[in-house]
Amino acid sequence: MGGGAPGRQQGDHHQAEGGNQTVYVYKCTGSTIQIKGKVTSISLDGCKKCACVFEDCVAAFDLVNCQSVQVQTTGKVATISIDKTDGAQVFLSAASIGAQIVTAKSSEMNVSVPDPDSPDGDFIEMPVSEQFVSTFDPKTKKLSTGPTDIAG
């Protein structure tokens, strides 16, 4: 954890004191990380079988080189980036339904969002496409890319 106001750490919990902190977790295995308060950004790098629950993340939440990880926001996040990760489960809060999810070189990704029609607080789970198809449009002279039909 670096930058900005000092935080208070207890085990796998981190209390953010001010909104200008950056949280960086490297090669963590089998842990649950809880981040309370507002932070600038969060990065999990090389983590395996970990979960991260956080409130508000101003810039972006990044997963890089991870395996079998879960991410949950209870507040607001604008962007979640998943890069070179196999097995990512992302739970968005109602405040984060509009978040952008950017993926590259990753597999086995699912996103769950609160079901607005569920009185019990159920989630709707959706796979993130791993396969894409590109076609050239001679009129626009551009390549058009979208998810394949078999990708979910």
N, CA, C and O of each residue as an XYZ file, in Angstrom:
608
protein
N       0.845     -1.164      0.000
C       0.000      0.000      0.000
C       0.890      1.226      0.000
O       1.834      1.322      0.784
N       0.592      2.140     -0.862
C       1.480      3.283     -0.929
C       0.740      4.543     -1.287
O      -0.422      4.514     -1.694
N       1.422      5.632     -1.133
C       0.887      6.928     -1.523
C      -0.168      7.440     -0.587
O      -0.985      6.675     -0.075
N      -0.154      8.717     -0.366
C      -1.242      9.344      0.370
C      -1.210      9.127      1.864
O      -0.159      8.894      2.461
N      -2.380      9.209      2.448
C      -2.524      9.126      3.894
C      -2.176      7.733      4.394
O      -2.406      6.751      3.688
N      -1.624      7.631      5.602
C      -1.295      6.309      6.134
C      -2.550      5.502      6.415
O      -3.591      6.052      6.777
N      -2.440      4.205      6.245
C      -3.565      3.317      6.511
C      -3.293      2.500      7.749
O      -2.163      2.457      8.235
N      -4.317      1.853      8.263
C      -4.191      0.980      9.421
C      -4.407     -0.435      8.931
O      -5.458     -0.738      8.365
N      -3.426     -1.316      9.137
C      -3.508     -2.674      8.643
C      -3.640     -3.649      9.800
O      -2.919     -3.546     10.793
N      -4.569     -4.603      9.669
C      -4.727     -5.655     10.658
C      -5.000     -6.943      9.907
O      -6.102     -7.138      9.392
N      -4.018     -7.822      9.837
C      -4.205     -9.067      9.108
C      -4.451     -8.777      7.641
O      -3.626     -8.154      6.973
N      -5.585     -9.229      7.149
C      -5.927     -9.018      5.757
C      -6.891     -7.850      5.579
O      -7.538     -7.743      4.538
N      -6.995     -6.991      6.559
C      -7.899     -5.842      6.483
C      -7.082     -4.572      6.341
O      -5.999     -4.448      6.914
N      -7.606     -3.632      5.574
C      -6.935     -2.348      5.413
C      -7.986     -1.255      5.527
O      -8.988     -1.262      4.811
N      -7.751     -0.333      6.416
C      -8.652      0.803      6.600
C      -8.046      2.002      5.899
O      -6.987      2.486      6.298
N      -8.708      2.488      4.856
C      -8.219      3.657      4.128
C      -8.583      4.918      4.891
O      -9.709      5.070      5.364
N      -7.626      5.808      5.004
C      -7.858      7.090      5.681
C      -7.579      8.195      4.686
O      -6.468      8.722      4.629
N      -8.567      8.541      3.913
C      -8.403      9.537      2.863
C      -8.512      8.859      1.516
O      -8.279      7.656      1.407
N      -8.861      9.608      0.495
C      -9.127      9.034     -0.815
C      -7.958      9.000     -1.771
O      -8.160      8.761     -2.962
N      -6.726      9.232     -1.297
C      -5.611      9.298     -2.228
C      -4.622      8.142     -2.026
O      -3.431      8.301     -2.292
N      -5.095      6.999     -1.566
C      -4.231      5.845     -1.377
C      -4.309      4.897     -2.560
O      -5.342      4.771     -3.217
N      -3.190      4.235     -2.812
C      -3.112      3.182     -3.812
C      -2.829      1.892     -3.070
O      -1.904      1.832     -2.260
N      -3.618      0.852     -3.338
C      -3.415     -0.436     -2.683
C      -2.854     -1.404     -3.714
O      -3.446     -1.591     -4.777
N      -1.717     -2.020     -3.408
C      -1.062     -2.978     -4.297
C      -0.827     -4.263     -3.509
O      -0.138     -4.260     -2.489
N      -1.409     -5.366     -3.995
C      -1.263     -6.667     -3.341
C      -0.510     -7.571     -4.300
O      -0.952     -7.775     -5.431
N       0.631     -8.121     -3.863
C       1.503     -8.897     -4.734
C       1.676    -10.330     -4.226
O       2.027    -10.559     -3.068
N       1.419    -11.291     -5.127
C       1.616    -12.719     -4.874
C       0.999    -13.195     -3.560
O       1.645    -13.890     -2.776
N      -0.214    -12.828     -3.338
C      -0.950    -13.253     -2.156
C      -1.679    -14.557     -2.510
O      -2.213    -14.680     -3.612
N      -1.708    -15.521     -1.598
C      -2.352    -16.808     -1.862
C      -3.319    -17.154     -0.740
O      -2.969    -17.081      0.438
N      -4.538    -17.532     -1.112
C      -5.522    -18.030     -0.156
C      -5.977    -17.039      0.894
O      -6.258    -17.431      2.027
N      -6.054    -15.776      0.552
C      -6.437    -14.750      1.523
C      -7.682    -13.994      1.079
O      -8.033    -13.969     -0.100
N      -8.332    -13.386      2.050
C      -9.417    -12.452      1.791
C      -8.936    -11.078      2.224
O      -8.547    -10.878      3.375
N      -8.967    -10.141      1.298
C      -8.501     -8.781      1.562
C      -9.725     -7.877      1.622
O     -10.538     -7.860      0.698
N      -9.852     -7.134      2.701
C     -10.978     -6.206      2.841
C     -10.426     -4.794      2.928
O      -9.575     -4.500      3.768
N     -10.917     -3.915      2.047
C     -10.467     -2.530      2.010
C     -11.662     -1.645      2.303
O     -12.626     -1.612      1.539
N     -11.592     -0.929      3.411
C     -12.693     -0.054      3.814
C     -12.340      1.385      3.497
O     -11.194      1.807      3.650
N     -13.328      2.124      3.058
C     -13.110      3.520      2.724
C     -12.867      3.706      1.239
O     -13.016      2.770      0.454
N     -12.490      4.922      0.858
C     -12.269      5.268     -0.551
C     -10.777      5.288     -0.832
O     -10.008      5.914     -0.102
N     -10.366      4.592     -1.906
C      -8.971      4.588     -2.332
C      -8.908      5.006     -3.799
O      -9.908      4.954     -4.515
N      -7.725      5.419     -4.234
C      -7.544      5.842     -5.619
C      -7.581      4.655     -6.561
O      -8.328      4.655     -7.539
N      -6.762      3.627     -6.264
C      -6.727      2.447     -7.125
C      -6.325      1.221     -6.316
O      -5.730      1.328     -5.243
N      -6.665      0.051     -6.861
C      -6.335     -1.222     -6.218
C      -5.775     -2.136     -7.304
O      -6.342     -2.228     -8.393
N      -4.659     -2.814     -7.008
C      -4.075     -3.782     -7.935
C      -3.789     -5.077     -7.202
O      -3.160     -5.076     -6.143
N      -4.254     -6.185     -7.770
C      -3.869     -7.511     -7.321
C      -2.986     -8.085     -8.413
O      -3.416     -8.208     -9.559
N      -1.761     -8.436     -8.070
C      -0.782     -8.891     -9.047
C      -0.224    -10.246     -8.624
O       0.388    -10.360     -7.562
N      -0.431    -11.273     -9.447
C       0.112    -12.595     -9.165
C      -0.558    -13.304     -8.006
O       0.055    -14.174     -7.387
N      -1.781    -12.964     -7.697
C      -2.489    -13.560     -6.564
C      -3.225    -14.835     -6.994
O      -3.680    -14.947     -8.133
N      -3.333    -15.794     -6.063
C      -4.012    -17.056     -6.339
C      -5.019    -17.353     -5.231
O      -4.726    -17.206     -4.044
N      -6.203    -17.770     -5.646
C      -7.269    -18.174     -4.725
C      -7.494    -17.121     -3.636
O      -7.545    -17.432     -2.446
N      -7.626    -15.878     -4.075
C      -7.848    -14.752     -3.168
C      -9.188    -14.089     -3.454
O      -9.751    -14.230     -4.539
N      -9.680    -13.374     -2.470
C     -10.879    -12.562     -2.634
C     -10.567    -11.160     -2.129
O      -9.830    -10.994     -1.156
N     -11.124    -10.162     -2.787
C     -10.942     -8.779     -2.361
C     -12.300     -8.102     -2.333
O     -13.006     -8.060     -3.341
N     -12.662     -7.572     -1.174
C     -13.902     -6.823     -1.006
C     -13.509     -5.384     -0.693
O     -12.736     -5.130      0.231
N     -14.042     -4.448     -1.465
C     -13.694     -3.050     -1.241
C     -14.925     -2.167     -1.361
O     -15.934     -2.555     -1.950
N     -14.822     -0.971     -0.790
C     -15.934     -0.021     -0.856
C     -15.834      0.804     -2.133
O     -16.435      0.440     -3.144
N     -15.095      1.896     -2.110
C     -15.015      2.795     -3.260
C     -13.604      2.854     -3.815
O     -12.632      2.959     -3.067
N     -13.503      2.783     -5.146
C     -12.230      2.877     -5.841
C     -12.391      3.934     -6.933
O     -13.152      3.746     -7.882
N     -11.676      5.038     -6.791
C     -11.863      6.188     -7.663
C     -11.440      5.920     -9.104
O     -12.209      6.186    -10.028
N     -10.232      5.399     -9.311
C      -9.720      5.210    -10.671
C     -10.064      3.830    -11.205
O     -11.027      3.681    -11.957
N      -9.284      2.810    -10.824
C      -9.505      1.476    -11.381
C      -9.082      0.386    -10.419
O      -8.215      0.577     -9.566
N      -9.717     -0.757    -10.579
C      -9.324     -1.977     -9.886
C      -8.685     -2.871    -10.938
O      -9.301     -3.152    -11.967
N      -7.453     -3.325    -10.693
C      -6.715     -4.124    -11.675
C      -6.413     -5.518    -11.146
O      -5.951     -5.682    -10.016
N      -6.680     -6.526    -11.983
C      -6.235     -7.896    -11.738
C      -5.208     -8.215    -12.804
O      -5.505     -8.111    -13.994
N      -3.999     -8.605    -12.403
C      -2.938     -8.922    -13.349
C      -2.269    -10.225    -12.922
O      -1.877    -10.375    -11.765
N      -2.140    -11.164    -13.855
C      -1.451    -12.433    -13.598
C      -2.031    -13.191    -12.402
O      -1.280    -13.768    -11.615
N      -3.334    -13.193    -12.260
C      -3.977    -13.852    -11.118
C      -4.648    -15.152    -11.551
O      -4.899    -15.376    -12.735
N      -4.937    -16.008    -10.558
C      -5.658    -17.246    -10.800
C      -6.715    -17.428     -9.718
O      -6.429    -17.275     -8.530
N      -7.930    -17.754    -10.129
C      -9.045    -18.050     -9.212
C      -9.231    -16.962     -8.156
O      -9.027    -17.192     -6.963
N      -9.620    -15.780     -8.615
C      -9.820    -14.658     -7.704
C     -11.263    -14.158     -7.764
O     -11.947    -14.296     -8.778
N     -11.700    -13.576     -6.658
C     -13.017    -12.955     -6.581
C     -12.840    -11.505     -6.163
O     -12.013    -11.182     -5.311
N     -13.635    -10.638     -6.782
C     -13.588     -9.213     -6.493
C     -15.010     -8.744     -6.241
O     -15.919     -9.078     -7.000
N     -15.209     -7.969     -5.174
C     -16.541     -7.438     -4.896
C     -16.441     -5.993     -4.432
O     -15.672     -5.669     -3.527
N     -17.231     -5.128     -5.065
C     -17.337     -3.756     -4.597
C     -18.686     -3.585     -3.895
O     -19.724     -4.038     -4.377
N     -18.636     -2.921     -2.746
C     -19.869     -2.605     -2.028
C     -20.260     -1.157     -2.269
O     -21.316     -0.701     -1.830
N     -19.389     -0.440     -2.975
C     -19.634      0.966     -3.278
C     -19.525      1.228     -4.758
O     -20.234      0.622     -5.561
N     -18.624      2.146     -5.124
C     -18.522      2.615     -6.504
C     -17.138      2.324     -7.066
O     -16.125      2.535     -6.399
N     -17.111      1.832     -8.311
C     -15.872      1.686     -9.070
C     -16.217      1.993    -10.529
O     -17.279      1.602    -11.013
N     -15.316      2.696    -11.228
C     -15.586      3.082    -12.612
C     -15.058      2.045    -13.601
O     -15.690      1.781    -14.624
N     -13.892      1.452    -13.292
C     -13.251      0.532    -14.230
C     -12.651     -0.658    -13.491
O     -12.010     -0.506    -12.450
N     -12.872     -1.846    -14.053
C     -12.195     -3.044    -13.576
C     -11.425     -3.602    -14.763
O     -12.000     -3.878    -15.816
N     -10.121     -3.763    -14.581
C      -9.247     -4.252    -15.637
C      -8.760     -5.649    -15.261
O      -8.251     -5.859    -14.159
N      -8.917     -6.603    -16.182
C      -8.502     -7.986    -15.948
C      -7.512     -8.357    -17.044
O      -7.875     -8.409    -18.219
N      -6.261     -8.616    -16.666
C      -5.202     -8.882    -17.636
C      -4.425    -10.139    -17.248
O      -3.966    -10.262    -16.112
N      -4.278    -11.067    -18.186
C      -3.527    -12.309    -17.973
C      -3.994    -13.034    -16.716
O      -3.181    -13.460    -15.896
N      -5.309    -13.171    -16.572
C      -5.897    -13.794    -15.390
C      -6.798    -14.948    -15.804
O      -7.589    -14.825    -16.739
N      -6.674    -16.066    -15.106
C      -7.509    -17.241    -15.349
C      -8.395    -17.483    -14.136
O      -7.916    -17.870    -13.070
N      -9.690    -17.252    -14.309
C     -10.641    -17.456    -13.230
C     -10.854    -16.198    -12.416
O     -10.206    -16.003    -11.388
N     -11.762    -15.339    -12.872
C     -12.095    -14.101    -12.162
C     -13.601    -14.001    -12.012
O     -14.339    -14.073    -12.994
N     -14.049    -13.835    -10.786
C     -15.463    -13.638    -10.479
C     -15.598    -12.226     -9.939
O     -15.015    -11.898     -8.905
N     -16.369    -11.380    -10.633
C     -16.529     -9.979    -10.253
C     -17.976     -9.744     -9.821
O     -18.909    -10.058    -10.561
N     -18.155     -9.192     -8.622
C     -19.476     -8.841     -8.105
C     -19.565     -7.318     -8.037
O     -18.810     -6.677     -7.307
N     -20.494     -6.748     -8.803
C     -20.683     -5.302     -8.801
C     -21.849     -4.927     -7.891
O     -22.833     -5.661     -7.797
N     -21.732     -3.800     -7.235
C     -22.838     -3.270     -6.438
C     -23.795     -2.522     -7.355
O     -23.483     -2.287     -8.522
N     -24.949     -2.149     -6.840
C     -25.920     -1.383     -7.634
C     -25.313     -0.062     -8.107
O     -25.631      0.410     -9.199
N     -24.442      0.536     -7.292
C     -23.811      1.810     -7.651
C     -22.762      1.652     -8.747
O     -22.363      2.634     -9.374
N     -22.313      0.412     -8.981
C     -21.244      0.168     -9.959
C     -21.701     -0.563    -11.212
O     -20.871     -1.022    -11.996
N     -23.007     -0.677    -11.411
C     -23.515     -1.415    -12.564
C     -22.981     -0.856    -13.886
O     -22.816     -1.612    -14.842
N     -22.711      0.431    -13.959
C     -22.213      1.050    -15.181
C     -20.704      0.964    -15.359
O     -20.165      1.579    -16.279
N     -20.009      0.221    -14.507
C     -18.550      0.133    -14.580
C     -18.100     -0.513    -15.885
O     -18.768     -1.404    -16.408
N     -16.974     -0.064    -16.400
C     -16.365     -0.677    -17.576
C     -15.498     -1.832    -17.113
O     -14.762     -1.714    -16.133
N     -15.590     -2.963    -17.830
C     -14.750     -4.108    -17.528
C     -13.888     -4.349    -18.758
O     -14.391     -4.709    -19.823
N     -12.582     -4.147    -18.600
C     -11.630     -4.253    -19.691
C     -10.834     -5.532    -19.487
O     -10.250     -5.732    -18.422
N     -10.803     -6.411    -20.504
C     -10.108     -7.682    -20.363
C      -9.086     -7.875    -21.476
O      -9.264     -7.387    -22.592
N      -8.015     -8.593    -21.157
C      -7.003     -8.952    -22.145
C      -6.310    -10.235    -21.711
O      -5.916    -10.375    -20.553
N      -6.163    -11.171    -22.647
C      -5.436    -12.418    -22.400
C      -5.912    -13.126    -21.140
O      -5.094    -13.640    -20.379
N      -7.218    -13.162    -20.907
C      -7.782    -13.754    -19.696
C      -8.863    -14.759    -20.052
O      -9.415    -14.720    -21.152
N      -9.170    -15.667    -19.115
C     -10.191    -16.681    -19.347
C     -10.993    -16.928    -18.073
O     -10.616    -16.497    -16.983
N     -12.107    -17.633    -18.243
C     -12.973    -18.029    -17.124
C     -13.391    -16.835    -16.270
O     -13.177    -16.820    -15.058
N     -13.990    -15.837    -16.918
C     -14.403    -14.622    -16.222
C     -15.925    -14.539    -16.169
O     -16.604    -14.817    -17.158
N     -16.453    -14.155    -15.013
C     -17.885    -13.950    -14.831
C     -18.116    -12.645    -14.083
O     -17.322    -12.254    -13.226
N     -19.215    -11.979    -14.420
C     -19.612    -10.754    -13.736
C     -21.010    -10.970    -13.182
O     -21.899    -11.447    -13.886
N     -21.201    -10.615    -11.912
C     -22.514    -10.711    -11.273
C     -22.968     -9.315    -10.867
O     -22.210     -8.536    -10.289
N     -24.237     -9.022    -11.189
C     -24.823     -7.720    -10.841
C     -26.110     -7.950    -10.068
O     -26.764     -8.975    -10.256
N     -26.485     -7.019     -9.206
C     -27.737     -7.184     -8.461
C     -28.941     -7.230     -9.405
O     -29.040     -6.434    -10.339
N     -29.847     -8.164     -9.152
C     -31.075     -8.277     -9.943
C     -32.057     -7.224     -9.427
O     -32.518     -7.320     -8.290
N     -32.385     -6.215    -10.250
C     -33.281     -5.147     -9.785
C     -34.693     -5.642     -9.472
O     -35.442     -4.965     -8.768
N     -35.062     -6.817     -9.991
C     -36.401     -7.360     -9.754
C     -36.453     -8.340     -8.590
O     -37.513     -8.894     -8.300
N     -35.332     -8.561     -7.923
C     -35.288     -9.548     -6.840
C     -35.435     -8.873     -5.482
O     -34.613     -8.033     -5.117
N     -36.475     -9.231     -4.728
C     -36.622     -8.663     -3.380
C     -35.623     -9.275     -2.396
O     -35.404     -8.728     -1.316
N     -35.015    -10.411     -2.766
C     -34.084    -11.104     -1.871
C     -32.630    -10.709     -2.099
O     -31.739    -11.257     -1.451
N     -32.374     -9.780     -2.996
C     -31.009     -9.352     -3.265
C     -30.207    -10.336     -4.085
O     -28.984    -10.396     -3.962
N     -30.892    -11.126     -4.938
C     -30.195    -12.083     -5.791
C     -29.359    -11.370     -6.846
O     -29.609    -10.214     -7.189
N     -28.359    -12.091     -7.354
C     -27.492    -11.557     -8.393
C     -27.750    -12.274     -9.712
O     -28.189    -13.424     -9.737
N     -27.470    -11.573    -10.805
C     -27.507    -12.150    -12.148
C     -26.052    -12.355    -12.561
O     -25.270    -11.404    -12.593
N     -25.688    -13.611    -12.881
C     -24.320    -13.919    -13.264
C     -24.215    -14.057    -14.777
O     -25.040    -14.716    -15.410
N     -23.183    -13.423    -15.355
C     -22.985    -13.447    -16.805
C     -21.521    -13.721    -17.129
O     -20.630    -13.192    -16.464
N     -21.265    -14.546    -18.149
C     -19.870    -14.768    -18.557
C     -19.341    -13.587    -19.368
O     -20.094    -12.917    -20.075
N     -18.051    -13.346    -19.257
C     -17.386    -12.342    -20.082
C     -16.806    -13.076    -21.288
O     -16.127    -14.090    -21.131
N     -17.068    -12.574    -22.469
C     -16.617    -13.224    -23.695
C     -15.105    -13.379    -23.734
O     -14.354    -12.476    -23.365
N     -14.681    -14.558    -24.195
C     -13.253    -14.837    -24.362
C     -12.880    -14.928    -25.834
O     -11.718    -14.758    -26.202
N     -13.887    -15.199    -26.681
C     -13.628    -15.351    -28.108
C     -14.336    -14.254    -28.883
O     -15.467    -13.875    -28.579
N     -13.634    -13.756    -29.898
C     -14.171    -12.669    -30.697
C     -14.032    -12.988    -32.178
O     -13.190    -13.793    -32.577
N     -14.862    -12.350    -32.977
C     -14.775    -12.488    -34.429
C     -14.615    -11.090    -35.027
O     -15.275    -10.139    -34.609
N     -13.726    -10.989    -36.008
C     -13.471     -9.704    -36.666
C     -13.789     -9.825    -38.144
O     -13.479    -10.838    -38.772
N     -14.407     -8.791    -38.698
C     -14.716     -8.747    -40.125
C     -14.349     -7.375    -40.666
O     -14.455     -6.361    -39.975
N     -13.917     -7.371    -41.911
C     -13.554     -6.119    -42.569
C     -14.784     -5.551    -43.263
O     -15.487     -6.265    -43.979
N     -15.042     -4.263    -43.049
C     -16.153     -3.573    -43.701
C     -15.577     -2.724    -44.832
O     -14.913     -1.720    -44.574
N     -15.828     -3.120    -46.097
C     -15.244     -2.379    -47.217
C     -15.777     -0.943    -47.329
O     -15.084     -0.079    -47.867
N     -16.978     -0.675    -46.841
C     -17.528      0.678    -46.926
C     -16.781      1.638    -46.007
O     -16.420      2.743    -46.412
N     -16.552      1.206    -44.761
C     -15.876      2.074    -43.795
C     -14.361      1.886    -43.811
O     -13.613      2.697    -43.265
N     -13.920      0.786    -44.454
C     -12.503      0.430    -44.508
C     -11.920      0.248    -43.110
O     -10.791      0.643    -42.819
N     -12.745     -0.374    -42.250
C     -12.340     -0.621    -40.871
C     -12.670     -2.051    -40.491
O     -13.532     -2.690    -41.095
N     -11.976     -2.536    -39.488
C     -12.225     -3.849    -38.947
C     -13.253     -3.738    -37.826
O     -13.114     -2.899    -36.936
N     -14.266     -4.567    -37.865
C     -15.304     -4.571    -36.838
C     -15.169     -5.867    -36.026
O     -15.127     -6.957    -36.595
N     -15.099     -5.740    -34.692
C     -14.888     -6.899    -33.823
C     -15.999     -6.981    -32.784
O     -16.416     -5.973    -32.215
N     -16.467     -8.202    -32.550
C     -17.498     -8.431    -31.538
C     -17.383     -9.849    -30.995
O     -16.652    -10.666    -31.554
N     -18.093    -10.150    -29.914
C     -18.034    -11.490    -29.330
C     -18.652    -12.530    -30.261
O     -19.582    -12.230    -31.010
N     -18.132    -13.746    -30.210
C     -18.716    -14.830    -31.010
C     -20.015    -15.264    -30.354
O     -20.244    -15.010    -29.172
N     -20.866    -15.925    -31.138
C     -22.141    -16.404    -30.610
C     -21.958    -17.463    -29.542
O     -22.784    -17.563    -28.635
N     -20.896    -18.260    -29.623
C     -20.689    -19.344    -28.652
C     -20.041    -18.866    -27.354
O     -19.892    -19.647    -26.414
N     -19.655    -17.584    -27.295
C     -18.953    -17.084    -26.122
C     -19.885    -16.676    -24.992
O     -19.402    -16.276    -23.933
N     -21.145    -16.755    -25.162
C     -22.045    -16.424    -24.063
C     -22.980    -15.369    -24.470
O     -23.823    -14.951    -23.676
